[in-house]
Amino acid sequence: MQKKAEAATVMPEVYANAKQQMKKRKRSEFIVIASFMAPALLIYGAYVIYSIFMTFYYSLFDWSGIDNNFTFIGLGNYMKLLSDGVFWESVGNNLLLVVTSLVTQLPLGLIMALLLFSPIKGMRFFRSIYFMPFLMSTVAIGILFTFIYDGNYGVINHLLGAVGLDSLQSAWLGNEKTAIWAVILTICWQFAPFYMVLFRAAIVGIPEELYEAADIDGANKWERFKNITLPLLMPTIVTSSILSVIGSLKYFDLIYVMTGGGPNNSTELMATYMYQETFSNFNMGYGSSISFSMFIIAFIVTLIIIALDNKRKGEA
């Protein structure tokens, strides 16, 4: 009885000491993890989180960006956006770029990644050729395709004339109907190799045993792709979709080099319109409202993609 009483008094103390040691260990682990994460979090907070809040703050003012005359107007800039035809045209062009990027860049990237695994001689050469557009400077690509689309001396019009299709010749970047499609085609050509690299890395990670088992079961190439490759690529496809959507919604540089948003705002994107209002028209408040609207639209679209992917996982 005495031993049982001693054990009853000792055991709670042992549990308490173990609990204290566990807390100390967790606290020390948290300090180590926090110390490693702190520099990255500080940089992220200073250059991303702080910038987002300051963008929204500036959007509440009528301010040129170069003087101290701040005039608080609340949501006045956002009310102005609702009736701004150029802004809505730029939103439409951005959404068009999003859709075309999803239906062209990702499939092209996947096709090129699959081709890299085919038994073709000189595959290293093809890898270099496929990836070259992404390695080129955006400014260089913009200037190159400006010459290609030139209405007088461009390669496209020259080829059309050579095959007797003179009626199809056009000033591709000077025509409101063709300018946006010409630029989108160039963007897709530039970024498809980036998704090729992502898909190739994901395909390399698929266990070879799955394909060997499929071969034993008599599956053909299409069945192997449909039942093994494509399902295991879904996480990469979702990630690529998010990157494509965000990149398309904030795209700027190639449009600025090739058309500057023209002709007649037909290739205007939210980023180019924001740049024009902020740094050309010196309207920092209104430009900030455009910039914050870009962030909200990209954030909402990203959440929708993640929600659809979670729903797919739940159904699976």
C-alpha angles and dihedrals in degrees: 000000000000091000091050090051091050091048090049090055096042098048097063089051091051091049091048092050091047090050091050092049090049091052091049091049092049090047092051091046090050091051092051093047092045092049091055093045097042098082093049092044092049092051092045092048094047098045102031115019095036091045092052092052093045091049090055090045093053090046089066092064139068098231134150094210095234104069139043097252102118115175115187110222101162111212092351093116091052092049088052090052091057091062097036108112094192091055093052090047089053090049089052091050090049092051090048089052090049093052096044091046091053095047097042113024097046097045091044091049091050093047092050091047091052091047090056089065094051118104096255123145116243095027092156089059091051091049090056093046093048094050098041097090091059092050094054121095113261090228091052091049091049093052092044094053092042087063091043091054094042111135095220107032103012123133094234095055090043091054092046090052091047092058094043098257096123091141090067094055114115145163088256098192094035096054116086092214097052104029097082093047092048091053094044090052089054092049092050091049090052100047104035090085090058091061089043088063092048093050093044091053090049093048091051088057094057110105112251090218090073091059091045090053090048090052090052089052089052098249117164125222094269092050090048090052095045098044103033115015101040098046092047090048094056095097089052091046091053092047091047091049092053092048091047094049095047092044092049093048093053099034115140123140106070092045090050092051098043105036110354087225095305164154093074092329091298092134097033114138127190091255094050091045090049090050092049094050094043105040104019101037093029093229101140095167095054092041089052090053089053090048094049090047088055089054093049093048093048091046093051094046091049091051090051091052091048091047092051090049092050089050090051091050091049092051090047 
